Amino acid sequence: MRAIPASKVCLTTRNVLLAELLKPFLEERHGIELSCARELEAAGETSLVLVDLGSVPEAPLERWLEGLAPAVTVAFLNASVEQALPWVERFPAIQGVFAPQASRDQLLQGLGALLAGEDWLPRAILAHLLRRSRERPSIAADGLTRREREILRLVGRGLSNAAIGEALCLSTHTVKSHMHNLLRKTGAANRAEAALRFHAGQDLPG
């Protein structure tokens, strides 16, 4: 299992038991600094926000996601594919989905991927994004900057945001900002769809 980079993670849930179980597991055993909040607005300045989907009302979640800063990554906990898919399609910040039956090992592996700037999405969601990407027109290079085109090519090779930053001598925060702009311009739902469209031959020319 990969080493998990030191980062601040916030769990948003109204399930006190879930918070009490996860906090010592992540902090004491794996060195992840975990804060817990009952309300989304209290998530604070963290690189990754875990949202317990079953304990957050839809309207506040939608408002919060619409105003979210580009640098913040969101992952849903206790979310089925059917529950998560409409949100993943609409909001690029949602890069991770953990099913209710996800094991601790799966959670750790997924957190490591998310904190490294990768996606952690169920196969069914990735398959849906692939089908959708095949129905969409190719992305025109005209509206993208040179840096955005470079980042999109590297995403297509499977590189994480951290690896892209190393390759281009950029901070991970800067890469995430470029990705946010790129997704807005191209209409891709998220980073995973951008990569799938690249592999499907409908992205930028090489």
C-alpha positions in Angstrom: 0.0 0.0 0.0 1.3 3.5 -0.9 2.5 5.9 1.8 -0.2 8.5 2.5 1.1 12.1 2.3 0.7 14.2 5.4 -2.5 16.2 4.8 -5.5 17.7 6.6 -8.7 15.8 6.0 -12.1 16.9 7.2 -15.0 14.5 7.8 -18.4 16.0 7.6 -21.0 13.8 9.2 -23.8 13.9 11.8 -23.0 10.3 12.7 -21.0 10.6 15.9 -20.1 6.9 16.0 -18.5 7.2 12.5 -16.4 10.1 13.5 -15.3 8.4 16.7 -14.3 5.3 14.8 -12.5 7.0 11.9 -10.5 9.6 13.8 -8.3 7.3 15.9 -7.9 4.8 13.0 -6.6 7.5 10.6 -4.7 9.6 13.1 -3.0 7.1 15.4 -2.4 4.3 12.9 -1.8 6.3 9.7 -0.8 9.8 10.6 -3.7 11.5 8.8 -4.9 14.7 10.6 -8.6 14.3 10.7 -11.0 17.0 11.8 -14.8 16.4 12.1 -17.7 18.8 11.5 -21.4 18.4 11.6 -22.0 21.1 8.9 -20.3 21.5 5.5 -19.5 25.2 6.1 -17.3 24.2 9.1 -15.0 22.0 6.9 -12.4 24.8 7.0 -9.2 24.9 4.9 -8.5 21.3 4.2 -7.2 19.6 1.0 -9.8 16.8 1.2 -13.3 16.8 2.6 -15.0 13.5 3.2 -18.8 13.9 3.1 -21.0 11.3 4.7 -23.6 11.4 2.0 -26.4 9.8 4.1 -26.2 12.5 6.8 -26.0 15.7 4.6 -29.3 17.2 3.1 -29.2 17.7 -0.6 -29.9 21.5 -0.7 -27.1 22.5 1.6 -24.7 20.1 -0.2 -25.5 21.6 -3.6 -25.0 25.2 -2.3 -21.7 24.2 -0.7 -20.4 22.4 -3.8 -21.3 25.3 -6.1 -19.2 27.7 -3.9 -16.3 25.4 -3.4 -12.7 26.6 -4.0 -10.9 24.8 -6.9 -8.2 23.5 -4.5 -10.6 21.4 -2.5 -11.1 17.7 -3.3 -14.4 16.0 -2.2 -15.1 12.4 -1.6 -18.4 10.8 -0.6 -18.6 8.2 2.1 -21.4 5.7 2.4 -22.6 6.4 -1.1 -24.0 4.0 -3.6 -23.3 4.4 -7.3 -26.9 5.5 -7.8 -26.7 8.1 -5.1 -23.3 9.5 -6.2 -23.5 9.5 -10.0 -25.7 12.6 -10.4 -23.4 14.5 -8.1 -20.2 13.3 -9.8 -21.6 14.3 -13.2 -22.3 17.9 -12.1 -19.4 18.7 -9.8 -15.7 18.2 -10.8 -14.6 18.5 -7.2 -16.0 15.1 -6.3 -13.1 12.8 -7.1 -13.8 9.9 -4.7 -16.8 7.7 -3.8 -16.7 5.1 -1.1 -19.5 2.5 -0.9 -21.1 1.7 2.5 -19.4 -1.7 2.4 -15.9 -0.3 1.7 -13.3 -1.9 3.9 -10.7 0.0 6.0 -8.0 -1.0 3.5 -10.1 0.3 0.6 -10.6 3.5 2.5 -6.9 3.9 3.1 -6.0 3.1 -0.4 -8.6 5.6 -1.7 -7.4 8.3 0.6 -3.9 7.8 -0.6 -5.0 8.2 -4.2 -7.1 11.2 -3.5 -4.4 13.0 -1.6 -2.0 12.3 -4.4 -4.4 14.1 -6.8 -5.9 10.9 -8.4 -9.5 9.8 -8.6 -11.1 7.0 -6.6 -14.4 6.2 -8.3 -16.3 2.9 -8.6 -16.0 1.0 -11.9 -19.7 1.6 -12.7 -19.2 5.4 -12.5 -16.1 5.3 -14.6 -17.9 3.1 -17.2 -20.8 5.6 -17.3 -18.4 8.5 -17.8 -16.7 6.6 -20.6 -20.0 6.0 -22.4 -20.9 9.6 -22.0 -17.5 10.8 -23.3 -17.9 8.8 -26.4 -21.2 10.6 -27.1 -19.6 14.1 -26.7 -17.7 16.1 -29.4 -14.0 16.3 -29.4 -12.4 19.0 -27.3 -11.1 21.9 -29.3 -7.6 23.1 -28.5 -8.3 26.7 -29.4 -9.9 27.7 -26.1 -7.2 26.2 -23.9 -3.8 27.6 -22.9 -0.6 25.8 -23.7 -0.2 24.9 -20.0 -3.8 23.4 -19.9 -3.0 21.3 -23.0 0.2 20.0 -21.4 -1.7 19.1 -18.2 -4.5 17.4 -20.2 -1.9 15.3 -22.1 -0.3 14.2 -18.8 -3.7 13.4 -17.3 -4.3 11.2 -20.3 -1.1 9.3 -19.4 -2.5 8.6 -16.0 -0.4 11.0 -14.0 -1.6 12.3 -10.6 -1.7 16.0 -9.9 1.4 15.6 -7.8 3.2 13.9 -10.6 2.1 16.5 -13.1 3.4 19.2 -10.8 6.8 17.5 -10.7 6.9 17.1 -14.5 6.0 20.7 -15.1 7.7 22.3 -12.1 4.4 23.5 -10.6 2.8 23.2 -7.2 0.0 20.7 -6.8 -2.3 23.6 -5.9 -1.5 25.3 -9.2 -2.1 22.1 -11.1 -5.5 21.8 -9.4 -6.4 25.3 -10.4 -5.5 24.6 -14.0 -7.5 21.4 -13.9 -10.5 23.4 -12.5 -10.3 25.9 -15.4 -9.7 23.1 -17.9 -12.8 21.2 -16.8 -14.9 24.3 -16.9 -13.8 25.1 -20.4 -14.1 21.6 -21.8 -17.4 20.6 -20.1 -15.8 17.4 -18.7 -17.6 16.4 -15.5 -14.3 15.7 -13.7 -10.7 14.7 -14.1 -11.6 11.0 -14.8 -13.8 12.0 -17.7 -11.1 14.2 -19.2 -8.7 11.2 -19.0 -11.2 8.9 -20.5 -12.0 11.3 -23.4 -8.2 11.5 -24.0 -7.9 7.7 -24.3 -11.0 7.5 -26.4 -9.2 9.7 -29.0 -11.6 12.6 -28.6 -9.3 14.9 -26.8 -6.6 17.3 -27.8 -4.3 16.5 -30.7 -0.8 15.3 -29.6 
